[in-house]
Amino acid sequence: MKLGPTGTFPHGKLTPHDEGGLNVAITHDGQDNIHINFGKKISWFAMPKSQAIDFALLILKHCGFSIRINDDPGGTLPSVHEGK
């Protein structure tokens, strides 16, 4: 996958300054650093709530946490456990 601009607007043009979609890489190194590579300089980014949840969970995974989300209709919060 090539990082950076995709040339598409998957959720429409959100503002007049919207430059479209980005392919992003999230990685970690052996020094407890999380790297988020957007493939270009950006000043802001936006995404639907469902995608933001996936983004957050992926960052937590790279931090060494395992996430279990209880999908029962009771609306309980996710439980977060350190996986180290």
DRENLUM-378716 format. One record per residue (C-alpha): x, y, z; residue number from 1; residue in one letter. Coordinates in Angstrom, 1 decimal. Layout:
BEGIN
<site><east>X</east><north>Y</north><up>Z</up><i>NUM</i><aa>A</aa></site>
...
end
This chain:
BEGIN
<site><east>0.0</east><north>0.0</north><up>0.0</up><i>1</i><aa>M</aa></site>
<site><east>1.3</east><north>3.4</north><up>-0.9</up><i>2</i><aa>K</aa></site>
<site><east>1.2</east><north>6.0</north><up>1.9</up><i>3</i><aa>L</aa></site>
<site><east>-0.3</east><north>9.4</north><up>1.4</up><i>4</i><aa>G</aa></site>
<site><east>-3.1</east><north>10.8</north><up>-0.8</up><i>5</i><aa>P</aa></site>
<site><east>-5.5</east><north>8.4</north><up>-2.4</up><i>6</i><aa>T</aa></site>
<site><east>-7.0</east><north>11.0</north><up>-4.8</up><i>7</i><aa>G</aa></site>
<site><east>-10.5</east><north>10.1</north><up>-3.5</up><i>8</i><aa>T</aa></site>
<site><east>-13.0</east><north>11.7</north><up>-1.1</up><i>9</i><aa>F</aa></site>
<site><east>-14.6</east><north>8.6</north><up>0.6</up><i>10</i><aa>P</aa></site>
<site><east>-16.9</east><north>10.7</north><up>2.7</up><i>11</i><aa>H</aa></site>
<site><east>-17.3</east><north>13.7</north><up>0.4</up><i>12</i><aa>G</aa></site>
<site><east>-15.4</east><north>16.9</north><up>0.6</up><i>13</i><aa>K</aa></site>
<site><east>-15.8</east><north>17.9</north><up>4.3</up><i>14</i><aa>L</aa></site>
<site><east>-14.4</east><north>21.5</north><up>4.0</up><i>15</i><aa>T</aa></site>
<site><east>-13.2</east><north>23.7</north><up>1.1</up><i>16</i><aa>P</aa></site>
<site><east>-9.6</east><north>22.8</north><up>2.2</up><i>17</i><aa>H</aa></site>
<site><east>-10.2</east><north>19.0</north><up>2.3</up><i>18</i><aa>D</aa></site>
<site><east>-7.6</east><north>17.2</north><up>0.2</up><i>19</i><aa>E</aa></site>
<site><east>-9.1</east><north>13.8</north><up>0.2</up><i>20</i><aa>G</aa></site>
<site><east>-8.3</east><north>10.4</north><up>1.7</up><i>21</i><aa>G</aa></site>
<site><east>-5.0</east><north>9.2</north><up>3.0</up><i>22</i><aa>L</aa></site>
<site><east>-3.4</east><north>5.8</north><up>3.4</up><i>23</i><aa>N</aa></site>
<site><east>-1.8</east><north>5.8</north><up>6.8</up><i>24</i><aa>V</aa></site>
<site><east>0.6</east><north>3.4</north><up>8.5</up><i>25</i><aa>A</aa></site>
<site><east>0.7</east><north>2.8</north><up>12.3</up><i>26</i><aa>I</aa></site>
<site><east>3.7</east><north>1.0</north><up>13.7</up><i>27</i><aa>T</aa></site>
<site><east>5.8</east><north>0.8</north><up>16.8</up><i>28</i><aa>H</aa></site>
<site><east>9.4</east><north>0.4</north><up>17.6</up><i>29</i><aa>D</aa></site>
<site><east>11.4</east><north>-1.2</north><up>20.4</up><i>30</i><aa>G</aa></site>
<site><east>11.7</east><north>2.1</north><up>22.3</up><i>31</i><aa>Q</aa></site>
<site><east>8.0</east><north>2.4</north><up>23.3</up><i>32</i><aa>D</aa></site>
<site><east>7.3</east><north>4.8</north><up>20.5</up><i>33</i><aa>N</aa></site>
<site><east>4.2</east><north>4.7</north><up>18.2</up><i>34</i><aa>I</aa></site>
<site><east>4.7</east><north>5.9</north><up>14.7</up><i>35</i><aa>H</aa></site>
<site><east>1.8</east><north>7.3</north><up>12.6</up><i>36</i><aa>I</aa></site>
<site><east>2.9</east><north>8.0</north><up>9.0</up><i>37</i><aa>N</aa></site>
<site><east>0.5</east><north>9.9</north><up>6.9</up><i>38</i><aa>F</aa></site>
<site><east>2.7</east><north>9.9</north><up>3.8</up><i>39</i><aa>G</aa></site>
<site><east>2.6</east><north>13.7</north><up>3.6</up><i>40</i><aa>K</aa></site>
<site><east>2.4</east><north>16.8</north><up>5.9</up><i>41</i><aa>K</aa></site>
<site><east>-1.2</east><north>17.4</north><up>7.1</up><i>42</i><aa>I</aa></site>
<site><east>-2.7</east><north>20.1</north><up>9.3</up><i>43</i><aa>S</aa></site>
<site><east>-5.9</east><north>18.1</north><up>10.2</up><i>44</i><aa>W</aa></site>
<site><east>-7.8</east><north>14.9</north><up>9.6</up><i>45</i><aa>F</aa></site>
<site><east>-11.3</east><north>13.7</north><up>10.1</up><i>46</i><aa>A</aa></site>
<site><east>-13.1</east><north>10.4</north><up>10.0</up><i>47</i><aa>M</aa></site>
<site><east>-16.4</east><north>8.8</north><up>10.8</up><i>48</i><aa>P</aa></site>
<site><east>-16.9</east><north>7.7</north><up>14.5</up><i>49</i><aa>K</aa></site>
<site><east>-16.7</east><north>4.0</north><up>13.6</up><i>50</i><aa>S</aa></site>
<site><east>-13.4</east><north>4.5</north><up>11.8</up><i>51</i><aa>Q</aa></site>
<site><east>-12.1</east><north>6.7</north><up>14.8</up><i>52</i><aa>A</aa></site>
<site><east>-12.9</east><north>3.8</north><up>17.1</up><i>53</i><aa>I</aa></site>
<site><east>-10.9</east><north>1.4</north><up>14.9</up><i>54</i><aa>D</aa></site>
<site><east>-8.0</east><north>3.9</north><up>14.7</up><i>55</i><aa>F</aa></site>
<site><east>-8.0</east><north>4.3</north><up>18.5</up><i>56</i><aa>A</aa></site>
<site><east>-8.1</east><north>0.5</north><up>19.0</up><i>57</i><aa>L</aa></site>
<site><east>-5.2</east><north>0.0</north><up>16.6</up><i>58</i><aa>L</aa></site>
<site><east>-3.1</east><north>2.6</north><up>18.4</up><i>59</i><aa>I</aa></site>
<site><east>-3.9</east><north>0.9</north><up>21.8</up><i>60</i><aa>L</aa></site>
<site><east>-2.9</east><north>-2.5</north><up>20.2</up><i>61</i><aa>K</aa></site>
<site><east>0.5</east><north>-1.1</north><up>19.2</up><i>62</i><aa>H</aa></site>
<site><east>0.9</east><north>0.2</north><up>22.8</up><i>63</i><aa>C</aa></site>
<site><east>0.5</east><north>-3.4</north><up>24.0</up><i>64</i><aa>G</aa></site>
<site><east>-3.1</east><north>-3.3</north><up>25.2</up><i>65</i><aa>F</aa></site>
<site><east>-5.7</east><north>-5.9</north><up>24.4</up><i>66</i><aa>S</aa></site>
<site><east>-9.3</east><north>-4.6</north><up>24.0</up><i>67</i><aa>I</aa></site>
<site><east>-12.5</east><north>-6.6</north><up>24.6</up><i>68</i><aa>R</aa></site>
<site><east>-15.6</east><north>-4.8</north><up>23.7</up><i>69</i><aa>I</aa></site>
<site><east>-18.8</east><north>-6.1</north><up>25.2</up><i>70</i><aa>N</aa></site>
<site><east>-21.4</east><north>-5.9</north><up>22.5</up><i>71</i><aa>D</aa></site>
<site><east>-24.4</east><north>-6.7</north><up>24.7</up><i>72</i><aa>D</aa></site>
<site><east>-27.3</east><north>-4.3</north><up>24.5</up><i>73</i><aa>P</aa></site>
<site><east>-26.7</east><north>-3.1</north><up>28.1</up><i>74</i><aa>G</aa></site>
<site><east>-24.3</east><north>-0.5</north><up>26.7</up><i>75</i><aa>G</aa></site>
<site><east>-21.4</east><north>-1.3</north><up>29.0</up><i>76</i><aa>T</aa></site>
<site><east>-18.0</east><north>0.3</north><up>28.3</up><i>77</i><aa>L</aa></site>
<site><east>-15.2</east><north>-1.6</north><up>26.7</up><i>78</i><aa>P</aa></site>
<site><east>-12.8</east><north>-3.3</north><up>29.0</up><i>79</i><aa>S</aa></site>
<site><east>-9.1</east><north>-2.4</north><up>28.5</up><i>80</i><aa>V</aa></site>
<site><east>-6.3</east><north>-4.8</north><up>29.7</up><i>81</i><aa>H</aa></site>
<site><east>-2.6</east><north>-4.3</north><up>29.5</up><i>82</i><aa>E</aa></site>
<site><east>-1.2</east><north>-7.1</north><up>27.3</up><i>83</i><aa>G</aa></site>
<site><east>2.4</east><north>-6.8</north><up>28.3</up><i>84</i><aa>K</aa></site>
end
